[in-house]
Amino acid sequence: MADPGLYPAFPYDAETAAGLARTMFDHLDNGTTDMAPGVLEIDPGVYRDPELAARERAELFGYVPIIAAHGTELPKPNDYLTVQLPNNEVVLVRQRDGQVRAFVNTCRHRGARLVNEDSGNRRFFSCRYHGWSYGGDGSLRAIADGSTFGEMDTTCLGLKEVPAEERHGFVWAVDSAAPGRKIDVGEWLGPDLDASLGAMEMDRYHCHRAGNFDLEINWKVLMDAFLDGYHIAYAHTGTVAPYFHNNAQTWQPMGRHGRMVSARRSIDTIRGQDPATVDVNRHLTVAHFLMPNMSVLRQPDHLEVLNFVPAPHTAVGTRMQMRILTREPATTDELTARWEKNWTILQAVLQDEDIVVNEGLQKAVSNTDIGPLHFGRNEIANQHFHRWMAAALADPRHWG
């Protein structure tokens, strides 16, 4: 039997847990799911239009916070991590005071890539091209052979900085170094989602594995796949379909964002019991969708964090960032094997099934004569996403 300590308590109060159990029991008993008022049509150009993609990078990702890392990936002062964002590759650096700052990974001299390693620990960063040196705080510390270079005000030549903030265990960033850009993660999440994420105590989790995968797929295609509980029985026959009920979800909008709850088939062992007293912890997957491009899935014993980061300068490229978070670091071979198995399953779900389907979708939407695409009433989370995206770009700086 699995160690009960591997399963943190369900992060919501008894009333919320009972409500989720009652709703899920009703859906499974009646073959229903939460539904939108009607069918939604969208233009397939949202997945391929380069002008729209440029607007998304500038007007959305250049202003709003997105997850860049988990704090445990930078545990010590001077630890650094290079991260690709939609507009910039940045270097996250843990400062001596514990704060994390984010700098555009470009030397201010002639534009060379300053940091070539994925991660490490350094007090200084020195450009390989001409030896200009920067402190971990981004300041320019030295110009090589400065007496021959010419007079420069070095105080103006520090690394370009993008706003960063730690909250709920994650490092968030706003992907722009333009003057006046600020970050307020709590405001962006809103009170409902902020409270829901806080209840999960993600700052107590540890990043077991993180990986980046570059794909020739528009980021919204991938976000759609994670918002959708309708395809599990068809696209995931080789992995998770035997373990989850298909097309039976609850959806709760949380301001800009939302929370979807899906049932594992193990819930059938407790159906028929009193929803007010039943323990649903091991039988539900809770998915938080953080607009515009992030998904945090609470499995009963671990978290899966997915970011779908638009590639710079193209409509169809995406860097998929995957993380598995565990309540404690793996301290035994048994725990290491457990989390590695979950990592392998997650990769199989995505790379062998979702990505195969979505590469075909990306190719298919390049056809000229396909007409509008349709999201059904049962695809309520996808409808929320597309309606929110349209409203956000129609009213920049407010974003729903």
Legacy VTK file of the C-alpha trace (Angstrom):
# vtk DataFile Version 3.0
C-alpha trace
ASCII
DATASET POLYDATA
POINTS 400 float
0.000 0.000 0.000
1.270 3.515 -0.816
2.542 5.609 2.041
-0.369 7.812 3.260
2.172 10.573 3.862
2.546 10.914 0.116
-0.977 12.303 -0.108
-1.365 15.832 1.274
-4.781 16.650 2.675
-7.368 17.969 0.237
-6.635 21.719 0.163
-10.208 22.984 0.481
-12.704 23.263 3.297
-15.291 20.578 4.003
-18.110 22.496 2.303
-16.129 22.902 -0.923
-15.028 19.246 -0.898
-18.594 18.063 -0.326
-19.867 20.285 -3.141
-17.297 18.883 -5.570
-18.136 15.315 -4.549
-21.891 15.912 -4.879
-21.547 17.539 -8.315
-19.197 14.865 -9.605
-21.441 12.041 -8.354
-24.409 13.669 -10.132
-22.473 14.063 -13.397
-21.310 10.450 -13.376
-24.730 9.092 -12.420
-26.477 11.094 -15.149
-23.853 11.200 -17.925
-23.592 15.011 -17.713
-20.905 17.656 -17.331
-20.770 21.404 -16.694
-21.756 23.200 -19.896
-21.635 26.620 -21.558
-24.867 28.263 -22.778
-24.181 27.495 -26.446
-21.681 26.366 -29.084
-18.806 28.780 -29.788
-17.369 29.402 -33.249
-13.815 30.687 -33.659
-11.689 31.659 -36.646
-8.878 29.109 -37.237
-6.610 32.110 -37.834
-6.143 32.366 -34.056
-3.722 29.433 -34.402
-1.725 30.708 -37.386
-1.944 34.495 -37.855
1.518 36.090 -37.430
0.065 39.559 -36.788
-2.142 38.227 -34.005
0.824 36.344 -32.529
2.890 39.551 -32.506
0.057 41.378 -30.737
-0.176 38.626 -28.123
3.550 38.866 -27.347
3.560 42.662 -27.175
0.180 43.527 -25.668
-0.402 40.535 -23.406
2.847 38.794 -22.451
4.642 42.144 -22.317
2.389 43.206 -19.428
1.027 40.237 -17.464
2.810 37.845 -15.053
3.568 34.283 -16.125
5.415 31.505 -14.298
9.124 31.376 -15.094
10.357 28.807 -12.535
9.675 27.196 -9.182
11.565 28.778 -6.297
13.292 25.511 -5.389
15.106 25.614 -8.722
17.049 28.553 -7.248
17.618 27.485 -3.638
20.784 29.490 -2.775
22.087 33.031 -3.244
23.802 33.464 -6.634
21.922 30.493 -8.135
20.810 31.286 -11.678
18.520 29.777 -14.297
18.084 30.695 -17.965
14.445 30.759 -19.099
12.883 31.439 -22.505
9.890 33.778 -22.326
7.740 34.936 -25.271
9.785 38.090 -25.950
13.098 37.527 -24.179
15.398 34.864 -22.869
16.043 35.882 -19.279
18.444 34.894 -16.512
16.805 34.474 -13.113
19.272 35.154 -10.290
18.713 34.583 -6.575
20.045 37.658 -4.783
21.855 37.692 -1.458
18.731 39.071 0.224
16.704 36.096 -1.083
14.854 37.999 -3.798
14.887 36.690 -7.371
15.584 39.164 -10.165
15.292 38.582 -13.923
17.640 40.005 -16.577
17.544 39.876 -20.365
20.288 37.461 -21.399
22.181 39.852 -23.667
25.467 41.667 -23.107
25.008 45.442 -23.410
28.212 45.785 -25.461
27.603 44.063 -28.793
24.599 41.855 -28.075
26.282 38.539 -27.347
24.412 35.928 -25.335
25.794 36.479 -21.851
24.896 33.199 -20.076
25.121 30.004 -22.120
24.518 27.461 -19.343
21.020 26.393 -18.292
21.739 26.845 -14.587
24.481 27.202 -12.014
25.825 29.425 -9.257
27.896 32.549 -9.938
28.666 35.861 -8.320
29.588 37.414 -11.684
28.739 36.866 -15.346
31.443 37.511 -17.919
30.741 37.789 -21.638
32.781 35.316 -23.678
33.020 37.689 -26.608
34.882 40.692 -25.145
35.002 40.022 -21.410
32.517 42.600 -20.125
31.551 41.570 -16.584
28.245 41.917 -14.715
27.302 41.317 -11.101
24.474 39.059 -10.015
22.448 42.243 -9.485
22.771 43.024 -13.204
25.146 45.956 -12.788
28.068 46.379 -15.205
31.168 45.763 -13.101
33.988 45.989 -15.637
34.749 46.800 -19.285
37.747 44.770 -20.442
40.642 47.042 -21.500
38.437 49.947 -20.554
41.211 52.524 -21.010
41.140 51.874 -24.766
37.372 51.622 -25.168
36.361 55.226 -24.600
34.405 57.098 -21.977
31.123 55.414 -20.966
28.671 55.918 -18.111
28.693 52.360 -16.797
25.765 53.056 -14.460
23.509 53.113 -17.534
24.823 49.873 -19.002
23.584 47.253 -16.559
21.620 44.325 -17.858
18.064 45.059 -18.908
15.712 43.880 -16.153
12.180 42.519 -16.395
9.868 42.596 -13.355
9.876 39.407 -11.254
8.094 38.286 -8.085
7.872 35.114 -5.989
4.410 33.996 -4.948
2.876 30.598 -4.186
6.293 28.992 -4.530
6.797 30.179 -8.125
8.944 32.864 -9.693
6.765 34.969 -11.985
7.924 37.482 -14.591
6.446 40.177 -16.829
8.221 39.769 -20.153
9.231 43.340 -20.896
12.070 45.600 -19.797
10.219 48.725 -20.986
10.206 51.605 -18.479
7.339 51.556 -16.038
6.457 47.873 -16.324
5.485 46.432 -12.946
4.404 43.104 -11.513
1.637 42.335 -9.022
0.880 38.624 -9.088
-1.813 38.804 -6.419
-3.751 41.411 -8.398
-3.390 39.410 -11.603
-4.665 36.202 -10.018
-7.554 37.896 -8.257
-8.806 37.026 -4.756
-10.541 33.730 -5.614
-7.689 32.082 -7.520
-5.076 33.563 -5.213
-6.849 31.931 -2.253
-7.266 28.620 -4.088
-3.571 28.484 -5.008
-2.610 29.537 -1.499
-4.583 26.619 -0.063
-2.417 24.240 -2.095
0.731 25.427 -0.248
2.869 25.176 -3.365
5.676 27.024 -1.618
6.113 23.826 0.442
6.615 21.707 -2.687
9.913 20.798 -4.366
10.631 20.806 -8.104
11.574 17.189 -8.833
11.990 17.535 -12.601
11.716 20.333 -15.157
12.027 20.057 -18.910
11.680 22.227 -22.013
10.328 20.987 -25.345
10.311 23.146 -28.477
7.381 22.441 -30.801
6.124 23.744 -34.141
2.642 24.278 -32.743
0.816 27.464 -31.770
0.692 27.825 -27.983
-3.110 28.128 -27.927
-3.483 24.701 -29.564
-1.589 23.205 -26.616
-3.475 25.257 -24.039
-6.718 24.031 -25.591
-5.628 20.422 -25.124
-5.160 20.923 -21.389
-8.438 22.779 -20.976
-10.305 19.913 -22.600
-11.653 16.924 -20.677
-13.577 15.716 -23.739
-10.695 13.969 -25.554
-9.293 11.702 -22.838
-11.070 8.536 -24.005
-9.939 9.035 -27.597
-6.482 10.617 -27.575
-5.080 8.947 -24.442
-5.986 5.290 -24.887
-2.355 4.260 -24.337
-1.816 6.136 -21.069
-4.387 7.717 -18.750
-7.766 6.952 -20.360
-8.299 3.782 -18.274
-7.855 5.822 -15.092
-10.090 8.859 -15.745
-13.728 9.438 -16.544
-14.143 11.207 -19.895
-16.283 14.302 -20.468
-17.339 14.733 -16.837
-15.947 17.911 -15.279
-16.890 20.771 -13.029
-15.840 24.262 -14.103
-15.587 27.300 -11.832
-14.577 30.658 -13.327
-12.260 32.608 -11.030
-12.154 36.077 -12.484
-9.824 35.896 -15.470
-8.877 32.337 -14.624
-10.649 29.130 -13.674
-10.610 25.766 -11.927
-11.712 22.470 -13.454
-12.141 19.248 -11.475
-12.063 15.814 -13.130
-12.793 12.395 -11.657
-10.467 9.431 -11.600
-12.221 6.093 -12.119
-11.331 5.200 -8.549
-14.162 7.525 -7.504
-16.560 4.704 -8.401
-15.507 2.980 -5.162
-17.108 5.758 -3.090
-20.093 6.735 -5.255
-23.287 6.336 -3.339
-21.775 7.493 -0.073
-22.719 10.753 1.639
-20.879 13.610 -0.188
-20.625 15.479 3.121
-18.507 12.785 4.755
-16.714 11.010 1.900
-12.967 11.552 1.361
-12.512 12.566 -2.294
-8.822 13.487 -2.012
-7.403 10.562 -3.999
-10.191 10.473 -6.538
-10.092 13.959 -8.078
-7.653 15.890 -10.255
-7.918 19.638 -9.729
-6.697 21.772 -12.634
-6.119 25.485 -12.211
-5.913 27.398 -15.482
-3.945 30.600 -15.115
-4.557 32.922 -18.009
-3.128 33.202 -20.456
-0.858 30.147 -20.844
-0.466 28.062 -17.689
-1.941 24.949 -16.142
-1.338 23.691 -12.593
-2.721 20.185 -12.061
-3.077 18.762 -8.584
-2.834 15.005 -8.731
-3.486 13.279 -5.388
0.243 12.873 -4.613
2.038 15.503 -6.741
1.615 18.599 -8.907
2.140 18.955 -12.653
2.852 22.449 -13.975
2.628 23.182 -17.702
3.520 26.448 -19.405
2.942 26.948 -23.121
5.337 29.779 -23.996
4.980 31.382 -27.437
8.248 31.366 -29.363
9.556 34.812 -30.365
8.898 36.059 -33.898
6.618 33.244 -35.116
2.971 32.252 -34.928
3.442 28.504 -34.652
6.394 27.858 -32.328
5.980 27.044 -28.625
8.327 26.104 -25.815
6.427 23.689 -23.605
7.782 23.901 -20.052
6.943 20.897 -17.859
7.494 20.499 -14.127
6.657 17.869 -11.551
6.465 19.156 -7.978
6.460 16.882 -4.943
5.699 17.652 -1.321
9.234 16.680 -0.271
12.451 15.987 -2.187
12.958 12.343 -3.139
15.141 10.965 -0.342
14.908 7.247 -1.179
15.276 5.111 -4.294
11.604 4.174 -3.963
10.465 7.812 -4.035
12.825 8.647 -6.898
11.397 5.747 -8.896
7.844 6.876 -8.097
8.346 10.435 -9.327
10.372 9.320 -12.349
7.490 7.026 -13.303
5.102 9.985 -13.099
7.477 12.072 -15.228
7.583 9.284 -17.830
3.777 9.050 -17.852
3.426 12.820 -18.251
5.865 12.813 -21.174
4.021 9.924 -22.807
0.655 11.674 -22.423
2.047 14.810 -24.020
4.641 13.664 -26.535
3.159 10.376 -27.724
-0.488 11.425 -27.742
-1.350 15.136 -27.323
1.522 16.446 -29.430
0.973 13.926 -32.216
-2.676 14.992 -32.482
-1.871 18.681 -32.180
0.908 18.626 -34.772
-1.738 17.283 -37.138
-4.178 19.969 -36.009
-1.624 22.704 -36.642
-1.052 21.391 -40.161
-4.772 21.044 -40.803
-5.669 24.607 -39.775
-3.237 25.879 -42.421
-5.718 24.676 -45.052
-7.617 27.501 -46.726
-11.103 26.038 -46.970
-12.039 24.854 -43.502
-14.464 27.485 -42.228
-14.917 28.270 -38.518
-14.002 25.844 -35.748
-16.538 24.849 -33.099
-16.307 24.409 -29.327
-19.214 22.509 -27.837
-21.194 23.377 -24.739
-19.287 20.622 -22.931
-15.972 22.366 -23.777
-16.761 25.115 -21.304
-13.187 25.799 -20.171
-12.018 26.168 -23.782
-14.848 28.599 -24.411
-13.783 30.626 -21.378
-10.204 30.740 -22.705
-11.098 31.888 -26.222
-13.665 34.427 -25.079
-11.165 35.800 -22.573
-8.378 36.017 -25.177
-10.617 37.914 -27.594
-11.746 40.318 -24.868
-8.183 40.804 -23.580
-6.846 41.847 -26.983
-9.892 44.021 -27.658
-9.329 45.921 -24.392
-5.576 45.965 -23.635
-4.462 46.795 -20.074
-7.727 45.516 -18.626
-7.721 41.862 -19.732
-11.088 40.799 -18.415
LINES 1 401
400 0 1 2 3 4 5 6 7 8 9 10 11 12 13 14 15 16 17 18 19 20 21 22 23 24 25 26 27 28 29 30 31 32 33 34 35 36 37 38 39 40 41 42 43 44 45 46 47 48 49 50 51 52 53 54 55 56 57 58 59 60 61 62 63 64 65 66 67 68 69 70 71 72 73 74 75 76 77 78 79 80 81 82 83 84 85 86 87 88 89 90 91 92 93 94 95 96 97 98 99 100 101 102 103 104 105 106 107 108 109 110 111 112 113 114 115 116 117 118 119 120 121 122 123 124 125 126 127 128 129 130 131 132 133 134 135 136 137 138 139 140 141 142 143 144 145 146 147 148 149 150 151 152 153 154 155 156 157 158 159 160 161 162 163 164 165 166 167 168 169 170 171 172 173 174 175 176 177 178 179 180 181 182 183 184 185 186 187 188 189 190 191 192 193 194 195 196 197 198 199 200 201 202 203 204 205 206 207 208 209 210 211 212 213 214 215 216 217 218 219 220 221 222 223 224 225 226 227 228 229 230 231 232 233 234 235 236 237 238 239 240 241 242 243 244 245 246 247 248 249 250 251 252 253 254 255 256 257 258 259 260 261 262 263 264 265 266 267 268 269 270 271 272 273 274 275 276 277 278 279 280 281 282 283 284 285 286 287 288 289 290 291 292 293 294 295 296 297 298 299 300 301 302 303 304 305 306 307 308 309 310 311 312 313 314 315 316 317 318 319 320 321 322 323 324 325 326 327 328 329 330 331 332 333 334 335 336 337 338 339 340 341 342 343 344 345 346 347 348 349 350 351 352 353 354 355 356 357 358 359 360 361 362 363 364 365 366 367 368 369 370 371 372 373 374 375 376 377 378 379 380 381 382 383 384 385 386 387 388 389 390 391 392 393 394 395 396 397 398 399
